[in-house]
Amino acid sequence: QVQLVESGGGEVQAGGSLRLSCGVSGSIFKTSAMGWWRQSPGKERELVATIASGGQVVRYGDAVKGRFPLSRDNAKNMVHLQMDSLRPEDTGTYYCNLESFLQSLNYWGKGTLVTVSS
């Protein structure tokens, strides 16, 4: 059973930083794309960033480009989202996602709450 466990959420003032991490059980991590999505009350879930299995290709949502670098550590089965220059509109629940194109599998973490106060 593949499990995704997020950590690093919390409350911060506008302009501050947080670092979200997601740990994944199982060898499927190394051959899977990883990503972060977020959802705010009353809004649809939106893409934050995704990273290919080898780490060479990273795609960002328009709202976070230039502020939220995404990286992965395949030796430790971890993915990290560094969130800088946070804004109140970044508030929401952030979900870690694993997508295996080889096995046609998709998994989600339970989410971690990020609150940015003005």
N, C-alpha and C positions, 0 to 999 in steps of 0.2 A: 504494500500500500504506500503510495507516494504521499508525503506530507510536506506542506509548505508552512513555515512558521515565521511570521513577521515580527520585527522588533524595532524600537527607536522612535515610535510616535510620542506625541506629547503636546504641550502648549508652549508657544514662543511668541514674542512680540514681532511685529512687522519689521522686516529688515534683518531678522535673525536667521539662524541656520538650524537644521536638523539633519540627521543621517538615518535613513531607514535601511534595515537589512532584512534579508529573507534567506533562511536556510532550508535546504531541500534534502530529504532523505532519498537514497537510492541513486544508482548509476545513471538513471535516465537524465539526470541534470546535465551531464556533459554533452549530450547530443540534442538538447532542447533549447529553443528560444525562451528567454525569460523577459518578463515585463512587469511594469507597475501601472495600475489603473487607479482612478479615484472617483469617488462619488460624493456629492454634496446633497443635502436635503432638497428634495424637489427637482433634482437634476438627474440626467442620465449619466451612467458610468462613462468616463472619458479616458482616453489614452494619456498616460504621462510619458512613458518611454519604454522601448523594447530593445533587447540586445540579442544578437544572433549567438548560436552555440559557441562559436570560436571567439566571440567578442569583437570582431572586426567591424561589424555593421551595427550601428545604433540609430534608432529612430525616435524622435521626440515629438510630443504634442506641441502645437503652436504656442500654447499658453506658458510653457516652461522652457522653451528653447533658450539656451545660454545661461540658465540658472540652475538646472538640476542634472548634473552629469551622472550617468549611469555606468556602472562597471560590474564585472563579475570575476570571481575567483574559482576557477574550475577545480583547483586542487582541494578547496574546502567546501565545495557545493554551496557557495554563497553569492548573492547578488546585492549590490549596495547602491542606494540612491542618495546622493548628497544634495540636499535641498538648501540652496543659498538665496539670499535676497527675498525671503518669504513675504508674501502679501496676504492680507485677509481673505482674498478670493481663493487662496490655496487651501483653505480650510476644507476638511472632508475626511472620509475614511479611505485609506490607501490599501489597495489589494495587490498582493503579489500573484503573478500568473506564470504558469509553465505551459508551454505548448510544444508537444513533440510531433513534428510532421512525419517522422519515420513510423511512429506507432499510432498516429491519429488520436492522440490523447491530449486532454486539456485539464489542468488542475488550478484551483484557486486556494489562496490562503484565507484566513478568517477576517483579515483586515486589521489595520491599526489606525487609530484616530489621530489626526493632526489638526490642531487648532491654532490659528494665527490671529492674535489680537492687534487692534490698531492703536 
